[in-house]
Structure formats: structure tokens, C-alpha cells
Amino acid sequence: MNQALKLKWHSIYGQILFERKLHEAWLQVKENKGAGGIDGETLESYEKKLDENLSGLLQKLRDKAYVPSPVRRRYIPKKNGKMRPLGIPNIEDRIVQQAIVNVLQPKCEESIFHRWSCGYRPNYGAKRVAQIILWNIETDHNFIYDCDIRSFFDNIPHKKLMGILTKYIADGTVLDMIWKWLKAGYMEEGKYHEVDAGTPQGGVISPLLANLYLNELDWKLEEQGIRFVRYADDFLLFAKTEEDIRKAAEVTIETLEALGLEVAVEKTQTVNFKNDDFDFLGFTFQHWRERKKDGKPYFIAKPKEATWKDFKQKVKAKTRKTLTLNKKAWLERVNPIIRGKVNYYLNLYKAVEENKRYGQESRCFYNACKNQLYDMDGYVRQRLRVAMIHDHPSQRKGHAMKTKWNNEFFARIGLIPAFWLYYNEQYGYTLDDYIDYMKNRQKTKQARKEQKTKERGQAYYTPERVRKMQYAQRLATY
């Protein structure tokens, strides 16, 4: 809902004035990791005097002497090549923000947020987003308005945001604290800068404030009977006709303008899913088509091509050949990346299965990344082969070590194959099943190569090939 509460939330501030509440908030801040703010305090240094620091912070809060500091401005690259500004608060500010979030978030979840808002919420996320997208596509809501808000976090009007917060919060101390966080400004290259709008990306409370602000849009769309899914400032609208999606877009633009925001036209498009594809939240949804064997309609959903590049970049960063590590240490560096990426890709499968439990039969083909998984596994193994050669490592030596450090070798020592993990979740394949499958696949592939060479009237085992095989054999015996 976006109407003012009859019984607003009182005494929020009093709920954080306990050492256990601050300690709980500290543990969450520590788990989220991150760099320190302008005071130079890091998570490690803060923890060395944890009891003393938390006691001091609690006393400041009880005396109402707590004053937030400016955030530290930092830039990270965006996918389009531009830089995204982050605001990194001090550790102490993050703890207080987290404590406030811990009080407000459950209240918002219980009675404020819309069920189709999925970003920065507990128990919501990519799977929930995929469920909603697939459900709408399957029910013939194939006209889609793919919308992005221009510089959303930087442009939220402070006074309008505070006006929305006062619809729910009656605790003046908390409202005053939020206002001070918004107005704290930032430090960059030793200079202080004031801010007139926005909530800093990097602030613990920013996602909650962003969701509360766009909650106004969510319920306006609900009021108009418009289907949507939103993840932070990215959202999709769904309709059955072109006219309906045009009206939905008009409602959206008008509502955003009333909120002091605008649509990023260059990132916004209207899609007819019967003919056009679209991307959302790291997945590509490819339009309806007919199966060749029986003419039945289906569509494809799969990870975006860019996610595979990101996968490789993360693995590459963790497998520098200049490092000298044992096998266990190498696996500890790459396995979390593989597990994290594959589990994210599996959200499509999980979404389809969840929708089936609600009676929605799926015509979505989501296992369209088989070859990419093969390629990723091959890339990871080759990176590890080179990294594990301590005596003048090179790509040539890495390829030569395929005989010794083969697919089965890596699986046996504990490397998680992305291909196996993806299909194990769906079908329960064991690692032995995977190893046997890959052995048979390799035999078939080898036999096909030899047959094609023979058909061309050429010898497969040329002197050069034999020389390379002998080199690999020698290297494998070291």
C-alpha cells in the first residue's frame, strides 16, 4: 500500500538502543564486507576494539549525540563503459543504518511493499523475478515495456522522499537521522561536496529508501491493473495488446514525473515478444517460435552472453600464474565463483518448477547453455593447468598437461564442474556419472575427428601430432 498509515510506526529509535541490537547490526555489516569510509576505519581495525567501539556508539545514540559523517566517494565501472559513483559510509554509520533497517524492513515487508517488487528484499530475488516474467509470458502478456530510470539513486528528491517516509514513520528522531544521512554529502580528493538529491549507492539504508520511494509507482500500477515486475530501478510492464502497453507506459512516465524522476529513453523499449527478444537481470528471453517436429510453440530463456565474459574474468583474476599455491588453495579460489554463477543460472529452472507448483505449465526451454558450460569448464581447467605449473608456466605446457591433468583428475581432487553442477540440480547426476559421460563424449569426439581426416584421405597421426603427443607424455611423467 502507499496510503498513509492510520497507526504510524512510533518508537523506532528506542528499539536500537540496546547493545545486542548494535552487535547484530555489526555482524551483518561485517558479513557484507566492504571498504572503510573517510575516517580510515576498516572492518578489521573496528573489530579489534569491538566492545569498546559498540559501547561508545551506544552511548552516543542514547545521548542523541550521534552525527553521521560524509561518505567517501568511489567510482566503479559500468557495463556501458561509464563510471558509477558509490558513497562509502564510515563503519559506525553503516552499523547505525543497519540497526534502523532491521527495525523498518520487517514492517515494510508486512504491510507496505508490493509482491511484484523483488529487489533488495529478503526471500526475493532473481528466482522471483523469473517466475513473474515467465508467468506473464505464458499467459499471453507478450507486449513488454522494458523501462530504466535515469540515474535513479542520484536523483531521488530528498523532500519528496521524506514526505513519503512520514506516511509511515512518526518517530521524529529517526526521520531527522535519515535526513542527516541524505544531506551528509561526500568527500572526494580531500574536498567536501554537498548533495541536493539522491541516496548514496553503498549506503546500507539506501536500498530500503529506494524501495519505499518506488513503492509509490508499484501501487499506482496496481491501481491501474497493470502487471509488472520491478528489481530496484529496473522494471518491466506486461500487457496483452499494444494499446494496453502504450497506456501502461504513459501511466509510468506520469507517475515518475510526479516523483521527480524521468525515464532513460536510450535504455527503454517496447517489445512484442512474439517477434522480439529482451534482456533482464542477467538473462536473455528469446521470443516465441515453433518446434520443427510438431509445430508446438516455445520460447528460450538463458544467461546473457555478457555473464559468460564476467564468469571468465572472475576466474582469470583468481588464477594468476605468478602465484605459487597448492591444489587445495587453487580450488578454494575458483570453486566459489563456479558455484555462485551456476546457482544464479539455475534460477530459471527453479522459477519454472515453482510456477508448476502453482499450476502453470511451462513452454520455456531453459537448458540452452550446454555448450557455454562445456566451454567454461574447459577454460577453468586450462587456467588451473597453467597456474599449477610452477616451473616457467605457459599455455603450451598447460595444453601438454591435458593428458595428466584431465577432466577426471580435476573432478577427483574437488574442482566443481559447472556443467555437472547445473544438471545435477535438475537430474541428480553424480560426479561418477559426469566423469563417464565426459569420457564417452571425448571418445566420440576423437573418433569423429579421425573419421573426418580419413574421409579427406589424410593421415590423422602425422609426425607433428605424434611429436606433440610424445611431449605431453614426457611432461606428464615429471
C-alpha positions in Angstrom: 0.0 0.0 0.0 1.0 3.6 -0.5 -1.6 5.3 1.7 -0.7 6.9 5.0 -0.9 4.5 7.9 -3.6 5.2 10.5 -1.3 3.9 13.1 2.2 5.1 12.2 5.4 3.5 13.4 6.4 5.0 16.7 9.5 4.4 19.0 11.7 3.1 16.2 14.7 4.8 17.7 14.2 3.3 21.1 14.4 -0.2 19.5 18.0 0.2 18.5 19.3 1.5 21.9 20.4 -2.0 23.0 23.9 -3.4 22.8 22.6 -6.7 21.3 20.9 -4.8 18.5 24.1 -2.9 17.6 26.1 -6.2 17.8 23.6 -7.9 15.5 23.9 -4.9 13.1 27.7 -5.1 13.3 27.7 -8.8 12.3 25.6 -8.0 9.3 27.9 -5.2 8.3 30.9 -7.4 8.7 29.4 -10.2 6.6 28.7 -7.8 3.8 32.4 -6.8 3.9 33.4 -3.6 2.0 35.9 -0.9 2.5 36.0 1.8 5.2 34.8 5.4 5.0 36.6 8.7 5.2 37.9 8.1 8.8 40.2 5.3 7.6 38.5 2.8 10.0 38.3 -0.7 8.4 36.2 -3.7 9.5 39.4 -5.3 10.8 40.5 -2.3 12.9 37.0 -1.7 14.2 36.7 -5.3 15.3 40.0 -5.1 17.3 38.2 -2.8 19.8 34.7 -4.1 19.1 33.2 -4.0 22.6 34.7 -0.5 23.3 33.5 0.8 19.9 30.0 -0.5 20.2 29.7 0.7 23.8 30.8 4.2 22.7 28.4 4.2 19.8 25.5 3.1 22.0 26.2 5.9 24.4 26.3 8.5 21.6 22.9 7.2 20.4 21.4 7.3 23.9 22.7 10.9 24.4 21.5 11.7 20.9 25.0 12.9 20.1 25.5 10.7 17.1 26.2 12.7 13.9 26.7 10.9 10.5 29.8 11.7 8.5 30.1 12.4 4.8 30.6 9.3 2.6 33.7 8.5 0.7 33.2 8.9 -3.0 34.4 6.0 -5.1 33.8 5.0 -8.7 33.3 1.6 -10.3 33.0 0.9 -14.0 29.5 0.3 -15.5 28.8 -2.1 -18.4 28.4 0.7 -20.8 32.0 2.0 -20.1 30.9 4.8 -17.8 31.7 5.1 -14.1 29.1 4.6 -11.3 29.6 6.7 -8.2 29.4 4.9 -4.9 29.2 6.5 -1.4 31.0 4.5 1.2 29.9 5.4 4.8 32.1 5.0 7.9 31.8 1.7 9.7 29.9 3.4 12.5 27.4 4.9 10.2 26.8 1.5 8.5 26.1 -0.1 11.8 23.5 2.5 12.8 21.9 2.3 9.3 21.8 -1.5 9.6 20.1 -1.3 13.0 17.4 1.1 11.6 16.9 -1.2 8.6 16.5 -4.2 10.9 13.6 -2.4 12.6 11.9 -0.9 9.5 12.4 -3.8 6.9 10.0 -6.3 8.6 7.4 -3.6 8.9 7.7 -2.7 5.2 7.5 -6.4 4.3 4.4 -7.0 6.3 2.2 -4.1 5.1 3.9 -1.8 2.6 5.8 -3.4 -0.2 4.2 -4.9 -3.3 4.5 -8.6 -4.1 6.0 -7.8 -7.5 8.8 -5.7 -6.1 11.7 -8.1 -5.9 15.0 -6.1 -5.4 16.8 -5.8 -2.1 14.2 -7.8 -0.2 14.6 -10.9 2.0 13.4 -14.1 0.3 13.0 -12.2 -3.0 15.4 -12.0 -5.9 16.2 -13.4 -9.3 14.1 -16.5 -9.0 11.1 -14.5 -8.0 11.7 -12.1 -10.9 12.0 -15.0 -13.4 8.8 -16.5 -12.0 6.8 -13.3 -12.7 8.3 -12.9 -16.2 7.6 -16.5 -17.2 4.1 -16.4 -15.8 3.2 -13.3 -17.7 4.7 -14.6 -21.0 2.9 -17.9 -20.6 -0.5 -16.1 -20.0 -0.1 -14.2 -23.3 1.0 -10.9 -21.8 3.5 -10.6 -24.6 3.8 -6.8 -25.0 6.5 -5.7 -22.7 7.7 -2.2 -21.7 11.3 -2.6 -20.6 12.0 0.5 -18.5 15.0 2.1 -16.8 15.0 5.2 -14.6 17.7 7.7 -15.4 20.3 7.9 -12.6 17.7 6.9 -10.1 19.8 6.7 -6.9 21.4 10.1 -7.7 18.2 11.9 -8.5 15.7 10.9 -5.7 14.4 14.3 -4.4 15.1 14.5 -0.7 11.9 16.4 0.3 9.7 14.1 -1.7 11.3 11.1 -0.1 10.9 12.5 3.4 7.2 13.2 2.5 6.7 9.5 1.7 8.5 8.3 4.8 6.2 10.5 7.0 3.3 8.5 5.7 4.6 5.5 7.7 7.1 6.8 10.3 6.0 9.0 13.3 9.4 8.8 15.1 10.9 12.3 14.7 14.4 11.2 15.8 14.6 8.6 13.1 13.2 10.9 10.4 15.8 13.5 11.5 18.6 10.9 11.3 17.6 9.8 7.8 17.5 13.5 6.7 21.0 13.9 8.0 22.2 10.8 6.2 20.7 12.2 3.0 22.4 15.6 3.5 25.7 14.3 4.8 27.4 14.9 1.4 30.6 13.2 0.2 34.4 13.6 0.3 36.4 13.4 -2.9 40.1 14.1 -3.3 40.1 15.8 0.1 37.2 18.2 -0.7 33.7 18.2 0.8 30.7 18.2 -1.6 27.1 18.9 -0.6 24.2 17.0 -2.2 20.8 18.2 -3.2 19.3 14.9 -4.2 19.9 11.2 -4.2 20.7 8.5 -1.7 24.3 7.1 -2.0 24.8 3.8 -3.6 26.9 2.0 -1.0 24.8 3.2 2.0 23.2 0.3 4.0 19.8 2.1 4.2 19.8 3.2 0.5 18.1 0.1 -0.9 15.3 0.3 1.6 14.7 4.0 1.0 14.8 3.4 -2.8 12.1 0.7 -2.5 9.9 2.9 -0.3 10.2 5.7 -2.9 9.3 3.5 -5.9 6.6 1.7 -3.8 4.5 4.7 -5.0 4.9 3.6 -8.6 4.2 -0.1 -7.7 0.8 0.7 -6.2 -0.1 3.2 -8.9 0.4 0.4 -11.4 -1.6 -2.0 -9.3 -4.4 0.6 -9.1 -4.5 0.7 -12.9 -4.5 -3.1 -13.2 -1.0 -3.1 -14.8 1.1 -6.2 -14.5 4.8 -5.6 -13.7 8.0 -6.8 -12.1 10.5 -4.5 -10.5 14.0 -5.0 -9.3 15.3 -1.7 -7.8 15.1 0.9 -10.6 14.8 -1.7 -13.4 11.3 -2.9 -14.2 9.1 -4.5 -16.9 5.4 -3.9 -17.6 3.3 -6.5 -19.3 0.1 -6.3 -21.4 -1.9 -8.4 -23.9 -2.2 -5.7 -26.5 -0.1 -2.9 -28.0 -2.6 -0.3 -26.9 -2.6 -1.5 -23.3 1.2 -1.4 -23.1 1.2 2.1 -24.5 -1.3 3.2 -21.8 0.8 1.5 -19.2 3.9 3.3 -20.3 2.0 6.6 -20.1 0.9 5.9 -16.5 4.5 5.0 -15.7 6.0 8.2 -17.2 3.4 10.4 -15.5 4.0 8.8 -12.1 7.8 9.0 -12.4 7.5 12.7 -13.3 5.3 13.3 -10.2 8.1 11.7 -8.2 10.7 14.0 -9.8 12.2 11.2 -11.9 12.5 10.5 -15.6 12.8 7.5 -17.9 16.2 6.8 -19.5 14.9 6.8 -23.1 18.0 5.2 -24.5 17.6 2.2 -22.2 13.8 1.9 -22.5 12.0 -0.1 -25.2 8.7 -1.7 -26.0 8.9 -5.3 -27.0 6.5 -7.6 -28.8 7.7 -10.9 -27.5 6.1 -12.8 -30.4 8.9 -11.3 -32.6 11.4 -9.6 -30.3 13.8 -10.6 -27.6 14.7 -8.8 -24.4 17.2 -9.0 -21.5 16.5 -8.6 -17.9 18.6 -9.2 -14.7 21.4 -11.2 -16.5 19.1 -13.3 -18.6 18.1 -13.2 -22.3 14.5 -14.1 -23.1 14.2 -15.1 -26.8 10.8 -14.8 -28.5 8.2 -17.4 -29.3 8.9 -19.9 -32.0 7.6 -23.3 -33.2 9.2 -26.7 -32.8 10.1 -28.3 -36.0 8.9 -31.8 -35.1 5.3 -30.9 -34.1 4.8 -27.1 -34.5 4.2 -26.5 -30.8 5.2 -23.0 -29.6 8.0 -22.5 -27.2 10.5 -19.8 -26.2 14.0 -19.7 -24.8 15.4 -18.2 -21.6 19.2 -18.4 -20.9 22.0 -16.4 -19.3 23.1 -13.3 -21.2 26.3 -13.6 -23.3 27.9 -10.9 -21.1 27.6 -13.1 -18.0 29.9 -15.7 -19.5 32.5 -13.0 -20.1 32.1 -11.9 -16.5 32.5 -15.6 -15.4 35.8 -15.8 -17.3 37.1 -12.5 -15.9 36.4 -13.6 -12.4 38.2 -16.9 -12.9 41.1 -15.2 -14.6 41.5 -12.8 -11.7 41.8 -15.7 -9.3 44.2 -17.9 -11.3 47.2 -15.7 -11.9 50.2 -17.9 -12.9 52.5 -15.6 -10.9 51.1 -17.2 -7.7 52.5 -20.4 -6.3 49.7 -22.3 -4.5 48.9 -25.9 -3.8 45.9 -27.6 -5.4 43.6 -27.1 -2.5 44.3 -23.4 -2.4 43.5 -23.1 -6.1 40.2 -24.9 -5.7 39.3 -22.6 -2.8 39.8 -19.7 -5.1 37.7 -20.9 -8.1 35.0 -23.1 -6.7 33.0 -20.3 -5.0 32.9 -18.4 -8.4 31.7 -21.5 -10.2 29.1 -22.3 -7.5 27.8 -18.7 -7.4 27.4 -18.3 -11.1 25.8 -21.7 -11.7 23.4 -21.2 -8.8 22.4 -17.9 -10.4 21.8 -19.5 -13.8 19.7 -22.2 -12.1 17.1 -19.5 -11.1 15.4 -20.1 -14.4 14.9 -23.8 -13.7 13.8 -23.1 -10.2 11.3 -20.4 -11.4 9.8 -22.9 -13.9 9.5 -25.6 -11.2 7.9 -23.1 -8.7 5.4 -21.9 -11.3 4.5 -25.6 -12.0 3.6 -26.0 -8.3 1.1 -23.2 -8.8 -0.4 -24.9 -11.9 1.5 -23.1 -14.6 2.8 -25.5 -17.2 5.9 -24.1 -18.9 6.8 -23.9 -22.6 10.1 -22.3 -21.8 13.3 -24.1 -22.9 15.9 -23.0 -20.2 18.7 -25.6 -20.8 20.1 -23.6 -23.7 23.6 -23.1 -22.2 25.1 -26.6 -22.5 27.9 -25.5 -24.8 28.8 -22.5 -22.7 29.0 -24.7 -19.6 31.4 -27.0 -21.5 33.5 -24.1 -22.6 33.6 -22.6 -19.1 34.8 -25.9 -17.6 37.5 -26.2 -20.3 38.6 -22.6 -19.6 38.8 -23.2 -15.8 40.8 -26.4 -16.2 43.2 -24.7 -18.6 43.7 -21.8 -16.3 44.4 -24.2 -13.5 46.8 -26.3 -15.5 49.0 -23.3 -16.3 48.7 -21.9 -12.7 49.7 -25.3 -11.2 52.9 -25.5 -13.3 55.5 -23.8 -11.0 58.5 -24.1 -13.4 58.1 -21.4 -16.1 54.3 -21.9 -16.6 53.0 -21.3 -20.2 49.9 -22.0 -22.2 51.9 -24.6 -24.3 52.8 -26.5 -21.1 49.3 -26.2 -19.9 47.9 -27.8 -23.1 50.5 -30.6 -22.9 49.4 -31.4 -19.3 45.9 -32.3 -20.5 47.0 -36.0 -20.6 47.8 -36.0 -16.9 45.6 -33.3 -15.5 42.5 -34.2 -17.4 38.8 -33.8 -16.7 38.6 -36.8 -14.3 41.7 -35.6 -12.4 40.2 -32.2 -11.6 36.8 -33.7 -10.7 38.5 -36.2 -8.3 40.6 -33.5 -6.5 37.5 -31.4 -5.9 37.1 -28.9 -8.7 33.3 -28.3 -9.2 32.5 -28.8 -12.9 29.9 -26.1 -13.9 28.3 -28.5 -16.4 27.8 -31.1 -13.7 26.6 -28.7 -11.0 24.0 -27.2 -13.4 22.5 -30.6 -14.4 23.0 -32.3 -11.0 20.5 -29.8 -9.5 17.9 -30.8 -12.1 18.5 -34.5 -12.5 20.6 -35.7 -9.6 23.7 -36.8 -11.6 26.6 -38.0 -9.6 30.2 -37.0 -10.2 30.9 -40.5 -11.5 28.0 -40.1 -14.0 29.6 -36.9 -15.1 33.1 -38.4 -15.5 31.7 -41.4 -17.5 29.7 -39.0 -19.7 32.7 -36.8 -20.4 34.9 -39.8 -21.2 32.4 -41.2 -23.7 31.9 -37.7 -25.2 35.7 -37.4 -25.6 35.9 -40.8 -27.3 33.1 -39.9 -29.6 34.7 -36.6 -30.5 38.1 -38.2 -31.1 36.5 -40.9 -33.3 34.7 -38.3 -35.3 38.0 -36.3 -35.9 39.8 -39.4 -37.1 36.9 -40.4 -39.4 36.8 -36.9 -41.0 40.5 -37.0 -41.5 40.3 -40.4 -43.1 37.5 -39.3 -45.4 39.7 -36.5 -46.6 42.3 -39.1 -47.5 44.8 -37.8 -44.9 46.6 -39.5 -42.0 45.4 -38.4 -38.6 48.6 -39.3 -36.7 51.0 -37.1 -38.6 54.7 -36.8 -37.4 53.9 -33.4 -35.9 50.9 -34.8 -34.0 52.9 -37.7 -32.7 55.7 -35.4 -31.6 53.2 -33.3 -29.6 51.7 -36.5 -28.0 55.2 -37.7 -27.0 56.0 -34.3 -25.5 52.8 -34.4 -23.5 53.7 -37.9 -22.3 57.1 -36.8 -21.1 55.7 -33.8 -19.4 53.1 -35.9 -17.6 55.8 -38.1 -16.1 57.5 -35.2 -14.3 
